[in-house]
Each structure stands twice: as structure tokens, then as C-alpha cells.
Amino acid sequence: MQPSDGYSVPRRMLDVEDYIDVVRRHKGWIFGPFLLTLVASVVGVYLYPDSYSSQAVVKIVPQQVPTNMVQSAINQQMSDRINSMAQEILSRTVLTTIINTFDLYKRERGRMPIEDVIELMKKNVQINPIANPNQATNPAEKIPAFAVQFSYENRLVAQRVVQDLVSRFIDANIRNRSNATFSTTQFMQDQVDDAKKQLDEAENKLAAFRVQNNGKLPDQVDGNTRQLTALQTQVSYLSGNINRATQEKMQFESNIRILKDQMLALAKDPASLVVIQKSDRLAEAEKDVQTWESQLSALRQKYKDTYPDVQNAVSRLATARKRKEDIASEEAAAKGSGAAPTSQAVVRETRELDANIRRLESAVQARDLEIETSQKELTRTSGQMRGYQSRIETIPLGEKEYSDLQRERDISREKYVDLDGKLQKAQIAQEMEGRKQGETLELLDPPSLPTTPTEPKRLVVISVGAALGLLMGIVMAGARELRDTSLKNLKDVRAYTQMAILGSVPLLENDFVVRRRRRMTWLGWTTACVAAVVVMSASVAYYYVTKV
């Protein structure tokens, strides 16, 4: 009996008895998907090959030498270097070599391209850093170890592959650090060579400028000034010598004239011998006075009056003058008291006068020679003075160029010294890496030999499959129940017809037909259950047989 279609009647709320009736009416649609997904889950999960996961832990050993003594040439963080090494090891070439070496993924290689096999292996390889938050605020910066894991259906092969990957990591770390330190050292060596070449060029330019402008350099101003002062002092000294020699020459010439006059007087009047003899003493005294006057004049050009030599010359000059005055007084008193000289005395006196004249003439020639030598030296010294004066006057012209050359030389030298220091540090770091004293990788836990498979998780898969089948059956039963708008029981009749029910007549069917339908239903479900049990048992048995 169908409800009237003339108007829409809302469905009544179902109770527990109604739900039980729904399950009874659609039990086949509920149990069928459940049984189907259960069988499919069991068969699939036991036919799917086991996957064993082998894992090894690699410890990161820090640098053995204190960093404040030897600084490492590698400033890349360990996490970044692990990622870099992982990319290198998980490259196509390396994975292809590992696949061919251990004969991995036979079935997949037969039906898939090698690129897909490599991607499959990448999914099965896991590299997980093991951070220790107690050692650093940022665990990514302080990684004490990392784990290398590989999953494969053969547990022995998985262990060997993990061992190969770990050895590749250790070798890659050693190789990368060695290459990095060598590259750093080589780079610094090239930079030092370039800096040395620039320094040599700057020094050669500066040396050429110094050679070209020798004596005219700004830093030679003080030296040139001192040389000029010394030359001026030497000029003054030479001028004094010339003046002194000139005075002595004039004195000697005057004495020569006096002696010649005495000779003429002696030749005319021998009686004047006594006067001449007395005049010789006076001439000698005058000579001493003139000598000390010349020496005092020369000393006063160099020193002050308080100098001891000047004072000594003043005292000697006073003594000579007093002696001259005494001799002059004696000669004045002795005039007219002398006896007539003899001929022998006249001859002897004439010879002495001639000898004195010759001696004085020789002294005059010596003074001429001294004056000539001093004059030449004075001319040479004056020329040197003019040269130094021209140097001092031309120094400001090349001062800027010289300063630029010096600045370029100093900058090149600082650059060379700085790069040379960095090169030495790089060489020490390279030596440290060569002795395995730097940051290294050490196998902390060897690759494990797994005993139980990590995939698939059979209980989880079977439970999820059965739950999905049951849910699918319930959804299908609910959908059929929603589409069926017929009246199922007296509650539907009362709710949808609003009529009083006086009685109900049960459905009368043939007992034979009913029993036959029930037998067929039970036979079908029994057969399905037996077949499901057989299929699941066969898959389980196949799994354990092939596993052994």
C-alpha cells in the first residue's frame, strides 16, 4: 500500500525497532560489502610484499682543535651540509649505481623506466637529523647526529644498502671538507700572488720615482736642509781660510819688503848692522802680533768670545803686543851705543836676510797655493749649495705624485699582509683537515638488521578495510530505505493514513516456497563465507610459505 501522492507527507521519526527492521530487511546489502572489503583487504595486505626498514645513526664529531686557536675554513652549517651531501648521494648517478650493485627492484625495473625506479628508491630512503635541544637554542644549528634509513622487502639487502649509504656520507664529508679547504687555500694563494704582484708594481713605481727625483723627494727636505746648512758652514770656513791666508800673504810680503830694504841699507852702510839686528827682533815681535791677530779673527768667525780657544788667543795676542812694545823701547834706548860691525858680520847678516827673504817668499807661495785650493773648494761648495737650493725649491712640484705613490704602496702592502695572514689560516685549516682533526662523521649505531616488517601494517589495513565495507553497506542500505516509500508496518499506516486500525491480516505465503528461499539464501551466504575464508586462508598461507 502506497501513501497518497496528492500531497507531501513528512516521514516519521524512526525508533530502535524501526532500525532493527531496516537491518533485517537490508542485511544482505550491509553484510555483502563488509565481507567483500574484508576479503579484499586480507588478500591484498598478505599479497603485498613486506618492507623492512634498516637504520643507522651517524654522529657528528666536532672539531678537535679549539676554534679560537684554529678557525675552520668552512662556515656552512652542518644541517646545510647534510642536505647538500644528501642531494649528492641521492643523485641519479649514485642511486643507479646502488640499484645495479645490489640488484634492487627487479620487478619494477622490468616494467618501469629507470627514472621511476630511482624516484621509488628516493621515497624509501630517509635522512632525518637528530637535534639535541639541550645543547643549543636552535636545534637546526646544533645537530649532534642524523639517521639514515632505507626500506626494502629484503632485510639483509636493506642493511647492506644503509651501510653503503653511511660509508658514502662519511666519504662525501671528508671529500667535501678537503675540497673546500683546498679550494679556499688555492683561492687565497691566488689572491696573495695578485696582491704581491700589485705590491711589487707599486714599489717599482716608487723606486723609479725616487731614482728619477733623487734628492728632490719630500721626505728628503730635512736631509737637504742639513746638507745646505753644512755647506754654508763650510763656505764660511773656506772664506775665513782665504781671508786668513790673504792676510798672512800680505804680512809676509811686507816682511819681504822690510828685509830687502835692510839688505839695501846694509850694502850702503855696514854700520847699520846693529840697528838691523835690533829691527829683526822687532820684526819678529810684529810677526807674532799679526799671527795671533789672524788666528783670533778666524776663531771669532766660528766661536764666541767666551770660547776657551778665543780667550787663549786674546791672552797670547796681549803678550805678543807687550813684547813688541818692550823690544821697541830697548831699540830706542840702544841707538848710537853699538860698535861698528865687522865684514864677516856683514856677510853673515846679509846671508841671514837673504835666507829670511827666501823663506818668506816660500811662505807667500804656500799661501797662494792655499788660497787657490780654498777658492776651488769654495766654488765647488757654492755649486753644491745652489743644487740643494734648487732641490728644496722644486720639492712641492712632485709632492702630490710622490704621496699618491706612497699611498698606493701602503694600501698594496696592507692588502698583501692581510691576505697573507688569511692564507696562513687557510693553510693551517687545511693541515687540520688533513690530520682528521676537523669536524668529522662517525658511525654511532651500525645499520640494524630488522626482524619485523614496518610495512604493511596488516591489522590496521584489515580493520580499516572492514570498517569501510561496513560503512559502505550501511550507506547502501540507507539509500535503498530512503528510496522505498511503501508502508512497512502498522506504525506507517497510522502515521501516513490517519485511520484507526481495527485489525491486520498477515501475509500468507507457501511454506515450501518460503523454506526454499531461506535454504537458497543460507546456501548462498554459506558458500560466500566459505569462499571468503578459503581465499583469505590461501593468501595467508601463501604469505608465510613465501616468507620462509
C-alpha positions in Angstrom: 0.0 0.0 0.0 1.5 3.4 -1.1 0.8 6.7 0.7 -1.2 9.3 -1.3 0.8 11.3 -3.8 -1.6 14.2 -3.8 0.3 15.9 -1.1 3.6 15.5 0.6 3.7 13.8 4.0 6.9 14.1 6.1 8.5 10.9 7.2 8.0 10.0 10.8 10.9 9.6 13.2 12.4 6.1 13.4 12.9 4.3 16.7 15.1 1.4 17.6 12.6 -1.2 16.4 12.4 0.5 13.0 16.2 0.4 12.7 16.2 -3.3 13.6 13.6 -3.8 10.9 15.8 -1.8 8.4 18.8 -4.0 9.2 16.7 -7.2 8.9 15.3 -6.1 5.5 18.7 -5.0 4.1 21.1 -7.3 5.9 22.4 -8.7 2.6 23.3 -5.2 1.4 25.1 -4.5 4.7 27.0 -7.7 5.1 27.9 -8.1 1.4 30.2 -5.1 1.1 31.6 -5.8 4.5 32.6 -9.3 3.5 33.9 -8.1 0.1 36.2 -5.4 1.5 37.3 -7.7 4.3 38.4 -10.4 1.8 40.0 -7.8 -0.4 41.9 -6.2 2.5 43.1 -9.6 3.8 44.2 -10.8 0.3 45.8 -7.5 -0.6 47.6 -7.0 2.6 49.1 -10.5 2.6 49.9 -10.5 -1.1 51.7 -7.1 -0.7 55.4 -7.7 -0.1 56.8 -6.9 3.3 59.0 -3.8 3.7 61.9 -3.9 6.2 63.4 -0.7 7.4 67.1 -0.7 8.4 68.5 2.4 10.2 72.0 3.6 11.1 72.9 6.7 13.3 75.9 8.8 12.3 77.4 11.0 15.0 78.8 14.4 14.1 82.2 14.8 15.9 83.0 18.5 16.4 86.4 20.0 15.6 89.1 18.6 17.9 91.3 21.8 17.9 89.7 24.8 19.7 88.1 27.2 17.3 89.7 30.2 19.0 93.1 28.7 18.0 92.4 27.4 14.5 89.3 28.6 12.7 87.8 26.3 10.2 87.7 27.3 6.5 84.1 26.0 6.2 81.4 28.3 7.6 78.4 26.3 6.3 76.1 24.9 9.0 76.0 21.2 9.5 72.3 21.0 8.6 73.0 22.6 5.3 76.0 20.4 4.6 73.9 17.3 5.4 71.3 18.4 2.9 74.0 19.1 0.4 75.5 15.6 0.9 72.1 14.1 0.8 71.4 15.7 -2.6 74.7 14.4 -3.8 74.2 10.9 -2.6 70.6 10.7 -3.7 71.5 11.9 -7.2 70.6 9.8 -10.3 74.1 8.5 -10.9 74.7 7.3 -7.3 71.3 5.7 -6.9 71.6 4.0 -10.3 75.0 2.6 -9.1 73.5 1.3 -5.9 70.5 -0.2 -7.7 72.8 -2.1 -10.1 75.2 -3.1 -7.3 72.6 -4.6 -5.0 70.2 -5.7 -7.8 67.3 -3.8 -6.3 63.7 -3.6 -7.6 63.9 -6.4 -10.1 60.2 -6.4 -10.8 60.0 -2.7 -11.0 62.9 -2.4 -13.4 61.2 -4.9 -15.7 58.1 -2.9 -16.1 59.1 0.7 -15.2 61.7 3.1 -16.6 64.8 3.7 -14.5 63.8 7.2 -13.6 60.6 5.9 -11.9 62.6 3.3 -10.1 65.0 5.9 -8.8 62.1 8.0 -7.6 60.7 5.0 -5.8 64.1 4.4 -4.1 64.2 8.1 -3.1 60.9 7.6 -1.3 62.3 4.6 0.6 65.5 6.5 1.7 65.1 8.8 4.6 67.7 11.1 6.2 66.5 12.6 9.4 68.6 14.9 11.6 68.6 14.2 15.3 68.7 17.5 17.1 69.6 17.9 20.7 67.7 21.0 22.1 69.7 20.8 25.4 72.8 21.9 23.6 71.5 24.8 21.5 68.6 27.2 21.4 68.2 26.5 17.7 68.4 22.7 17.1 69.0 23.2 13.4 72.3 24.9 14.2 73.5 22.1 16.6 72.9 18.7 15.2 74.8 16.0 17.1 73.7 13.2 14.8 71.5 12.1 12.0 69.8 8.8 11.0 70.0 7.1 7.6 67.1 4.8 6.9 66.2 2.6 4.0 63.1 0.4 3.5 63.2 -2.7 1.2 61.5 -6.1 1.0 64.7 -8.0 1.8 66.0 -7.1 5.2 69.6 -8.2 4.5 69.8 -6.1 1.4 68.3 -3.1 3.3 71.0 -3.4 5.9 73.8 -3.5 3.2 72.3 -0.5 1.4 72.2 1.5 4.6 75.8 0.6 5.3 76.7 1.7 1.8 74.8 5.0 2.2 76.6 5.7 5.5 80.0 5.0 4.0 79.1 7.3 1.2 78.1 10.0 3.7 81.4 9.7 5.6 83.5 9.7 2.4 81.5 12.7 1.0 82.0 14.7 4.2 85.8 14.0 4.1 86.0 14.8 0.3 83.8 17.9 0.6 85.8 19.3 3.5 89.1 18.5 1.9 87.9 20.1 -1.4 86.6 23.1 0.4 89.8 23.7 2.4 91.9 23.1 -0.7 89.8 25.5 -2.8 89.9 28.1 0.0 93.7 27.8 0.2 94.2 27.9 -3.5 91.9 30.9 -3.8 93.8 32.7 -1.0 97.1 31.8 -2.7 95.9 33.3 -5.9 94.8 36.4 -4.1 98.1 36.7 -2.3 100.0 36.3 -5.6 97.9 39.0 -7.1 98.4 41.3 -4.1 102.2 40.6 -4.2 102.3 41.5 -7.9 100.4 44.7 -7.2 102.8 45.5 -4.2 105.8 44.9 -6.4 104.4 47.1 -9.1 103.8 49.9 -6.6 107.2 49.5 -5.1 108.8 49.6 -8.5 107.0 52.7 -9.4 108.0 54.3 -6.2 111.6 53.2 -6.6 111.7 54.6 -10.2 110.3 57.9 -9.0 112.9 58.0 -6.2 115.7 57.3 -8.6 114.4 59.9 -11.1 113.9 62.5 -8.4 116.7 61.6 -6.1 117.3 64.5 -3.6 114.0 66.2 -4.6 111.7 63.9 -2.6 109.5 65.4 0.1 111.0 63.1 2.8 114.4 64.4 1.9 113.7 68.0 2.8 115.3 67.7 6.2 118.3 66.0 4.8 118.7 68.6 2.1 118.3 71.4 4.6 121.0 69.8 6.8 123.3 69.4 3.9 122.7 73.0 2.8 123.5 74.2 6.4 126.7 72.1 6.4 127.7 73.6 3.0 127.0 77.1 4.3 129.2 76.4 7.3 131.9 75.0 5.0 131.7 78.1 2.8 132.1 80.3 5.8 135.1 78.3 6.9 136.7 78.4 3.4 136.1 82.2 3.3 137.8 82.5 6.6 140.7 80.4 5.4 141.0 82.6 2.3 140.9 85.8 4.3 143.5 84.4 6.8 145.8 83.2 4.0 145.5 86.6 2.3 146.3 88.5 5.5 149.3 86.2 6.1 150.4 86.7 2.5 150.2 90.4 2.8 152.2 90.2 6.1 154.8 88.0 4.5 155.1 90.4 1.5 155.5 93.3 3.9 158.3 91.5 5.8 160.0 90.7 2.5 160.0 94.3 1.6 161.4 95.2 5.0 164.1 92.6 4.7 165.0 93.8 1.2 165.2 97.4 2.4 167.5 96.2 5.2 169.7 94.4 2.7 170.0 97.6 0.6 170.7 99.6 3.7 173.4 97.1 4.8 175.0 97.2 1.4 175.2 101.0 1.5 176.1 101.4 5.2 177.6 98.4 7.1 177.3 100.4 10.3 173.6 100.0 10.3 174.0 96.3 11.1 173.3 96.9 14.8 170.1 98.6 14.0 169.1 95.9 11.6 169.8 93.3 14.2 167.7 95.1 16.6 165.0 95.6 14.0 164.9 91.9 13.4 163.7 91.3 16.9 161.1 94.0 16.4 160.0 92.4 13.1 159.7 89.0 14.8 157.6 90.5 17.5 155.4 92.3 14.9 155.1 89.0 13.1 153.9 87.2 16.2 151.4 90.0 16.8 150.0 89.7 13.3 149.9 85.9 13.5 147.8 85.9 16.7 145.6 88.6 15.3 144.8 86.5 12.3 144.1 83.4 14.4 141.9 85.4 16.8 140.0 86.7 13.8 139.5 83.2 12.4 138.4 81.9 15.8 135.9 84.7 16.3 134.2 83.8 13.0 133.4 80.3 14.3 133.1 80.8 18.1 132.0 83.4 20.6 134.4 85.3 22.9 133.6 83.0 25.8 135.1 80.0 24.0 138.3 78.9 25.7 140.4 79.0 22.5 139.3 82.5 21.8 140.2 83.6 25.3 143.6 81.9 25.0 144.3 83.7 21.6 143.3 87.0 23.2 145.8 86.5 26.1 148.6 85.4 23.7 147.9 88.4 21.5 148.2 90.7 24.5 151.5 89.0 25.4 152.9 89.4 21.9 151.9 93.1 21.9 153.6 93.7 25.2 156.8 92.0 24.0 156.7 94.2 20.8 156.5 97.3 23.0 159.4 96.1 25.1 161.6 95.5 22.1 160.7 98.8 20.6 161.7 100.5 23.9 165.0 98.6 24.0 165.9 99.6 20.4 165.1 103.2 21.1 167.4 103.2 24.1 170.2 101.3 22.3 170.5 103.7 19.3 174.1 105.1 19.0 175.7 102.8 21.6 176.5 99.9 19.2 180.1 99.2 17.9 181.0 99.1 14.2 180.3 95.7 12.7 183.0 93.6 11.0 182.9 92.4 7.4 182.2 88.9 8.4 179.3 90.0 10.4 178.0 92.0 7.5 178.3 88.9 5.2 176.6 86.7 7.8 173.8 89.2 8.3 173.4 89.5 4.5 173.0 85.7 4.2 170.5 85.6 7.0 168.5 88.4 5.4 168.5 86.5 2.1 167.5 83.3 3.7 164.7 85.0 5.5 163.5 86.6 2.3 163.5 83.2 0.6 161.7 81.7 3.5 159.1 84.4 3.4 158.7 84.0 -0.4 158.2 80.3 0.0 155.5 81.1 2.7 153.9 83.5 0.2 153.8 80.8 -2.5 152.3 78.4 0.1 149.7 80.9 0.9 148.9 81.4 -2.8 148.5 77.7 -3.2 146.3 77.5 -0.1 144.2 80.5 -1.4 143.9 78.8 -4.8 142.8 75.4 -3.3 140.4 77.1 -0.9 139.0 79.1 -3.8 138.4 76.0 -5.9 136.8 74.3 -2.9 134.6 77.3 -2.3 133.5 77.3 -5.9 132.6 73.6 -5.7 130.8 74.1 -2.4 128.8 77.0 -3.8 127.7 74.9 -6.8 126.5 72.2 -4.4 124.7 74.8 -2.4 122.9 76.0 -5.5 122.0 72.4 -6.3 120.4 71.8 -2.9 118.6 75.1 -3.0 117.1 74.1 -6.4 116.0 70.7 -4.9 114.3 72.4 -2.0 112.6 74.8 -4.3 111.3 72.0 -6.7 110.1 69.6 -3.9 106.4 70.9 -3.9 106.1 70.2 -7.6 106.2 66.3 -7.2 104.9 66.1 -3.7 101.3 65.0 -4.8 102.6 62.4 -7.2 105.0 61.1 -4.5 102.2 61.0 -1.9 100.0 59.1 -4.3 102.7 56.5 -5.0 103.3 56.1 -1.3 99.6 55.7 -0.6 99.3 53.1 -3.3 102.3 51.3 -1.9 100.9 51.3 1.6 97.4 50.1 0.5 99.0 47.3 -1.5 101.2 46.4 1.4 98.2 46.3 3.9 96.3 44.2 1.4 99.2 41.8 1.0 99.7 41.5 4.7 96.0 40.9 5.4 95.7 38.3 2.6 98.9 36.6 3.7 97.5 36.2 7.2 94.3 34.7 5.8 96.4 32.4 3.6 98.3 31.1 6.7 95.0 30.5 8.5 93.6 28.6 5.4 96.8 26.5 5.3 96.5 25.7 9.0 92.9 24.7 8.5 93.9 22.5 5.5 96.6 20.9 7.6 94.0 20.3 10.4 91.6 18.7 7.9 94.4 16.5 6.5 95.1 15.2 10.0 91.4 14.5 10.5 91.2 16.9 13.4 88.3 18.9 11.9 84.6 18.2 12.1 84.1 14.5 11.1 81.3 11.9 10.8 81.5 8.8 13.0 79.2 5.8 12.9 77.4 5.8 16.2 74.9 2.9 15.6 75.7 0.4 12.8 72.9 -0.4 10.4 70.3 -2.5 12.1 69.1 -5.9 10.9 65.3 -5.6 11.1 63.3 -8.7 12.2 59.7 -7.4 11.8 58.4 -5.6 8.7 57.5 -2.0 9.0 55.0 -2.1 6.1 52.3 -3.0 5.6 50.6 -2.7 9.0 48.2 -5.6 8.4 45.9 -5.3 11.4 45.4 -1.6 10.7 44.7 -2.2 7.0 42.3 -5.1 7.6 40.5 -3.1 10.3 40.2 0.0 8.1 39.0 -2.1 5.1 36.4 -3.9 7.2 35.2 -0.6 8.6 35.0 0.9 5.2 33.0 -2.1 3.9 30.6 -1.9 6.8 30.2 1.8 6.3 29.6 1.3 2.6 26.9 -1.4 3.4 25.2 0.9 5.8 25.2 3.7 3.3 23.8 1.5 0.6 21.1 0.1 3.0 20.1 3.7 4.0 19.9 4.7 0.3 17.6 1.8 -0.5 15.5 2.6 2.6 15.1 6.2 1.5 14.0 5.2 -2.0 11.4 2.7 -0.7 8.2 4.7 0.2 6.0 1.7 0.9 4.2 1.1 4.2 6.2 -1.4 6.1 4.2 -1.9 9.4 1.2 -0.6 11.3 3.1 2.4 12.6 3.5 3.6 9.0 -0.2 3.0 8.3 -1.3 5.0 11.4 1.2 7.8 10.6 0.5 8.3 6.9 -3.3 7.3 6.6 -4.6 8.8 9.9 -7.0 5.9 10.2 -7.9 3.7 13.1 -6.6 0.2 12.6 -9.1 -2.5 13.8 -7.0 -5.5 12.8 -4.3 -6.8 10.4 -4.1 -9.8 8.2 -0.6 -11.4 7.9 0.9 -12.2 4.6 0.1 -15.7 3.6 2.8 -17.5 1.6 3.5 -21.1 0.5 5.6 -22.7 3.3 7.5 -24.7 0.7 8.5 -21.6 -1.2 9.4 -19.8 2.0 11.6 -22.7 3.1 13.2 -23.0 -0.3 14.0 -19.3 -0.4 15.6 -19.5 3.1 17.6 -22.5 2.1 18.9 -20.8 -1.0 19.8 -17.7 1.0 21.6 -19.7 3.6 23.4 -21.7 0.9 24.5 -18.6 -0.9 25.8 -16.8 2.2 27.4 -20.0 3.4 29.1 -20.5 0.1 30.3 -16.9 0.1 31.6 -17.1 3.6 33.4 -20.4 2.9 34.9 -19.0 -0.2 36.0 -15.9 1.6 37.6 -18.0 4.4 39.3 -20.1 1.8 40.6 -17.1 -0.2 41.9 -15.4 3.0 43.4 -18.6 4.3 45.1 -19.2 1.0 46.6 -15.7 0.9 47.8 -16.0 4.5 49.3 -19.4 3.7 51.0 -18.0 0.6 52.5 -15.2 2.6 54.1 -17.5 5.2 55.2 -20.0 2.6 56.9 -17.5 0.5 58.4 -15.8 3.6 60.1 -18.9 4.7 
